[in-house]
């Protein structure tokens, strides 16, 4: 079993780590999301604006995000982050 905090060895391994989330009413697959949520949580960023920016920045490393949809992704990622932390949604 692969630990969540390990980087994938290749694209195939990254594809095995896809999680689906709702982005503006459309369900999309995000690769490495659990790993990213864990990393950002450890950063202890002070506010939701910074958290959302950091989540989007890291998700874009492993996933294509159209520039026209970045704000929708940022909101969806922040909601997933808050659920991950146990704090509900925005």
PyMOL commands that place a pseudoatom at each C-alpha (Angstrom):
pseudoatom trace, name=CA, resn=UNK, resi=1, chain=A, elem=C, hetatm=0, pos=[0.000, 0.000, 0.000]
pseudoatom trace, name=CA, resn=UNK, resi=2, chain=A, elem=C, hetatm=0, pos=[1.264, 3.485, -0.913]
pseudoatom trace, name=CA, resn=UNK, resi=3, chain=A, elem=C, hetatm=0, pos=[1.351, 6.145, 1.775]
pseudoatom trace, name=CA, resn=UNK, resi=4, chain=A, elem=C, hetatm=0, pos=[-0.544, 9.352, 1.045]
pseudoatom trace, name=CA, resn=UNK, resi=5, chain=A, elem=C, hetatm=0, pos=[2.494, 11.545, 1.734]
pseudoatom trace, name=CA, resn=UNK, resi=6, chain=A, elem=C, hetatm=0, pos=[4.752, 9.812, -0.818]
pseudoatom trace, name=CA, resn=UNK, resi=7, chain=A, elem=C, hetatm=0, pos=[5.285, 11.378, -4.237]
pseudoatom trace, name=CA, resn=UNK, resi=8, chain=A, elem=C, hetatm=0, pos=[4.287, 9.130, -7.128]
pseudoatom trace, name=CA, resn=UNK, resi=9, chain=A, elem=C, hetatm=0, pos=[7.106, 7.445, -9.017]
pseudoatom trace, name=CA, resn=UNK, resi=10, chain=A, elem=C, hetatm=0, pos=[5.511, 8.094, -12.410]
pseudoatom trace, name=CA, resn=UNK, resi=11, chain=A, elem=C, hetatm=0, pos=[2.384, 9.270, -14.219]
pseudoatom trace, name=CA, resn=UNK, resi=12, chain=A, elem=C, hetatm=0, pos=[0.725, 5.878, -13.834]
pseudoatom trace, name=CA, resn=UNK, resi=13, chain=A, elem=C, hetatm=0, pos=[1.096, 5.990, -10.058]
pseudoatom trace, name=CA, resn=UNK, resi=14, chain=A, elem=C, hetatm=0, pos=[-0.266, 9.560, -9.994]
pseudoatom trace, name=CA, resn=UNK, resi=15, chain=A, elem=C, hetatm=0, pos=[-3.310, 8.399, -11.973]
pseudoatom trace, name=CA, resn=UNK, resi=16, chain=A, elem=C, hetatm=0, pos=[-4.044, 5.844, -9.268]
pseudoatom trace, name=CA, resn=UNK, resi=17, chain=A, elem=C, hetatm=0, pos=[-4.385, 8.705, -6.793]
pseudoatom trace, name=CA, resn=UNK, resi=18, chain=A, elem=C, hetatm=0, pos=[-7.259, 10.549, -8.448]
pseudoatom trace, name=CA, resn=UNK, resi=19, chain=A, elem=C, hetatm=0, pos=[-10.158, 11.756, -6.326]
pseudoatom trace, name=CA, resn=UNK, resi=20, chain=A, elem=C, hetatm=0, pos=[-13.376, 13.226, -7.708]
pseudoatom trace, name=CA, resn=UNK, resi=21, chain=A, elem=C, hetatm=0, pos=[-14.715, 16.574, -6.518]
pseudoatom trace, name=CA, resn=UNK, resi=22, chain=A, elem=C, hetatm=0, pos=[-17.518, 18.894, -7.614]
pseudoatom trace, name=CA, resn=UNK, resi=23, chain=A, elem=C, hetatm=0, pos=[-16.223, 22.001, -9.393]
pseudoatom trace, name=CA, resn=UNK, resi=24, chain=A, elem=C, hetatm=0, pos=[-19.028, 24.386, -10.225]
pseudoatom trace, name=CA, resn=UNK, resi=25, chain=A, elem=C, hetatm=0, pos=[-21.549, 21.587, -10.678]
pseudoatom trace, name=CA, resn=UNK, resi=26, chain=A, elem=C, hetatm=0, pos=[-19.227, 19.345, -12.704]
pseudoatom trace, name=CA, resn=UNK, resi=27, chain=A, elem=C, hetatm=0, pos=[-17.520, 16.317, -11.156]
pseudoatom trace, name=CA, resn=UNK, resi=28, chain=A, elem=C, hetatm=0, pos=[-13.816, 16.286, -12.048]
pseudoatom trace, name=CA, resn=UNK, resi=29, chain=A, elem=C, hetatm=0, pos=[-10.935, 14.024, -11.116]
pseudoatom trace, name=CA, resn=UNK, resi=30, chain=A, elem=C, hetatm=0, pos=[-8.025, 15.613, -9.248]
pseudoatom trace, name=CA, resn=UNK, resi=31, chain=A, elem=C, hetatm=0, pos=[-4.759, 13.726, -9.088]
pseudoatom trace, name=CA, resn=UNK, resi=32, chain=A, elem=C, hetatm=0, pos=[-2.773, 13.821, -5.823]
pseudoatom trace, name=CA, resn=UNK, resi=33, chain=A, elem=C, hetatm=0, pos=[-5.480, 15.743, -3.939]
pseudoatom trace, name=CA, resn=UNK, resi=34, chain=A, elem=C, hetatm=0, pos=[-5.087, 13.916, -0.624]
pseudoatom trace, name=CA, resn=UNK, resi=35, chain=A, elem=C, hetatm=0, pos=[-1.344, 14.513, -0.701]
pseudoatom trace, name=CA, resn=UNK, resi=36, chain=A, elem=C, hetatm=0, pos=[-1.855, 18.206, -1.504]
pseudoatom trace, name=CA, resn=UNK, resi=37, chain=A, elem=C, hetatm=0, pos=[-4.441, 18.665, 1.259]
pseudoatom trace, name=CA, resn=UNK, resi=38, chain=A, elem=C, hetatm=0, pos=[-2.026, 17.137, 3.746]
pseudoatom trace, name=CA, resn=UNK, resi=39, chain=A, elem=C, hetatm=0, pos=[0.875, 19.340, 2.627]
pseudoatom trace, name=CA, resn=UNK, resi=40, chain=A, elem=C, hetatm=0, pos=[-1.162, 22.540, 2.763]
pseudoatom trace, name=CA, resn=UNK, resi=41, chain=A, elem=C, hetatm=0, pos=[-2.567, 21.670, 6.181]
pseudoatom trace, name=CA, resn=UNK, resi=42, chain=A, elem=C, hetatm=0, pos=[0.978, 21.320, 7.524]
pseudoatom trace, name=CA, resn=UNK, resi=43, chain=A, elem=C, hetatm=0, pos=[1.759, 24.843, 6.271]
pseudoatom trace, name=CA, resn=UNK, resi=44, chain=A, elem=C, hetatm=0, pos=[-0.740, 26.336, 8.768]
pseudoatom trace, name=CA, resn=UNK, resi=45, chain=A, elem=C, hetatm=0, pos=[-1.602, 29.243, 6.475]
pseudoatom trace, name=CA, resn=UNK, resi=46, chain=A, elem=C, hetatm=0, pos=[-3.434, 32.096, 8.245]
pseudoatom trace, name=CA, resn=UNK, resi=47, chain=A, elem=C, hetatm=0, pos=[-6.507, 32.620, 6.063]
pseudoatom trace, name=CA, resn=UNK, resi=48, chain=A, elem=C, hetatm=0, pos=[-8.739, 31.035, 3.452]
pseudoatom trace, name=CA, resn=UNK, resi=49, chain=A, elem=C, hetatm=0, pos=[-7.486, 33.295, 0.656]
pseudoatom trace, name=CA, resn=UNK, resi=50, chain=A, elem=C, hetatm=0, pos=[-3.902, 32.070, 1.069]
pseudoatom trace, name=CA, resn=UNK, resi=51, chain=A, elem=C, hetatm=0, pos=[-5.039, 28.476, 1.541]
pseudoatom trace, name=CA, resn=UNK, resi=52, chain=A, elem=C, hetatm=0, pos=[-7.090, 28.599, -1.672]
pseudoatom trace, name=CA, resn=UNK, resi=53, chain=A, elem=C, hetatm=0, pos=[-4.187, 30.062, -3.649]
pseudoatom trace, name=CA, resn=UNK, resi=54, chain=A, elem=C, hetatm=0, pos=[-1.757, 27.459, -2.347]
pseudoatom trace, name=CA, resn=UNK, resi=55, chain=A, elem=C, hetatm=0, pos=[-4.163, 24.590, -3.060]
pseudoatom trace, name=CA, resn=UNK, resi=56, chain=A, elem=C, hetatm=0, pos=[-4.684, 25.781, -6.626]
pseudoatom trace, name=CA, resn=UNK, resi=57, chain=A, elem=C, hetatm=0, pos=[-0.955, 26.265, -7.181]
pseudoatom trace, name=CA, resn=UNK, resi=58, chain=A, elem=C, hetatm=0, pos=[-0.175, 22.727, -6.021]
pseudoatom trace, name=CA, resn=UNK, resi=59, chain=A, elem=C, hetatm=0, pos=[-3.092, 21.080, -7.839]
pseudoatom trace, name=CA, resn=UNK, resi=60, chain=A, elem=C, hetatm=0, pos=[-1.887, 22.668, -11.082]
pseudoatom trace, name=CA, resn=UNK, resi=61, chain=A, elem=C, hetatm=0, pos=[1.403, 20.772, -10.745]
pseudoatom trace, name=CA, resn=UNK, resi=62, chain=A, elem=C, hetatm=0, pos=[-0.385, 17.450, -11.352]
pseudoatom trace, name=CA, resn=UNK, resi=63, chain=A, elem=C, hetatm=0, pos=[-3.577, 18.546, -13.143]
pseudoatom trace, name=CA, resn=UNK, resi=64, chain=A, elem=C, hetatm=0, pos=[-4.567, 20.760, -16.055]
pseudoatom trace, name=CA, resn=UNK, resi=65, chain=A, elem=C, hetatm=0, pos=[-6.763, 23.631, -14.866]
pseudoatom trace, name=CA, resn=UNK, resi=66, chain=A, elem=C, hetatm=0, pos=[-8.108, 26.016, -17.544]
pseudoatom trace, name=CA, resn=UNK, resi=67, chain=A, elem=C, hetatm=0, pos=[-7.362, 29.620, -16.591]
pseudoatom trace, name=CA, resn=UNK, resi=68, chain=A, elem=C, hetatm=0, pos=[-11.041, 30.485, -17.129]
pseudoatom trace, name=CA, resn=UNK, resi=69, chain=A, elem=C, hetatm=0, pos=[-12.013, 27.944, -14.434]
pseudoatom trace, name=CA, resn=UNK, resi=70, chain=A, elem=C, hetatm=0, pos=[-9.359, 28.726, -11.814]
pseudoatom trace, name=CA, resn=UNK, resi=71, chain=A, elem=C, hetatm=0, pos=[-11.725, 30.561, -9.485]
pseudoatom trace, name=CA, resn=UNK, resi=72, chain=A, elem=C, hetatm=0, pos=[-14.238, 27.688, -9.514]
pseudoatom trace, name=CA, resn=UNK, resi=73, chain=A, elem=C, hetatm=0, pos=[-11.442, 25.230, -8.794]
pseudoatom trace, name=CA, resn=UNK, resi=74, chain=A, elem=C, hetatm=0, pos=[-10.069, 27.424, -5.996]
pseudoatom trace, name=CA, resn=UNK, resi=75, chain=A, elem=C, hetatm=0, pos=[-13.485, 27.485, -4.303]
pseudoatom trace, name=CA, resn=UNK, resi=76, chain=A, elem=C, hetatm=0, pos=[-14.014, 23.732, -4.749]
pseudoatom trace, name=CA, resn=UNK, resi=77, chain=A, elem=C, hetatm=0, pos=[-10.514, 22.958, -3.456]
pseudoatom trace, name=CA, resn=UNK, resi=78, chain=A, elem=C, hetatm=0, pos=[-11.022, 25.174, -0.428]
pseudoatom trace, name=CA, resn=UNK, resi=79, chain=A, elem=C, hetatm=0, pos=[-14.295, 23.372, 0.347]
pseudoatom trace, name=CA, resn=UNK, resi=80, chain=A, elem=C, hetatm=0, pos=[-12.494, 20.013, 0.110]
pseudoatom trace, name=CA, resn=UNK, resi=81, chain=A, elem=C, hetatm=0, pos=[-9.761, 21.353, 2.369]
pseudoatom trace, name=CA, resn=UNK, resi=82, chain=A, elem=C, hetatm=0, pos=[-12.264, 22.441, 5.003]
pseudoatom trace, name=CA, resn=UNK, resi=83, chain=A, elem=C, hetatm=0, pos=[-13.951, 19.024, 4.875]
pseudoatom trace, name=CA, resn=UNK, resi=84, chain=A, elem=C, hetatm=0, pos=[-10.535, 17.399, 5.171]
pseudoatom trace, name=CA, resn=UNK, resi=85, chain=A, elem=C, hetatm=0, pos=[-9.811, 19.460, 8.281]
pseudoatom trace, name=CA, resn=UNK, resi=86, chain=A, elem=C, hetatm=0, pos=[-13.236, 18.619, 9.668]
pseudoatom trace, name=CA, resn=UNK, resi=87, chain=A, elem=C, hetatm=0, pos=[-14.583, 22.152, 9.423]
pseudoatom trace, name=CA, resn=UNK, resi=88, chain=A, elem=C, hetatm=0, pos=[-17.447, 21.743, 6.967]
pseudoatom trace, name=CA, resn=UNK, resi=89, chain=A, elem=C, hetatm=0, pos=[-17.804, 23.899, 3.866]
pseudoatom trace, name=CA, resn=UNK, resi=90, chain=A, elem=C, hetatm=0, pos=[-17.548, 27.580, 2.967]
for i in range(1, 90): cmd.bond("trace and resi %d" % i, "trace and resi %d" % (i + 1))
show_as sticks, trace
zoom trace
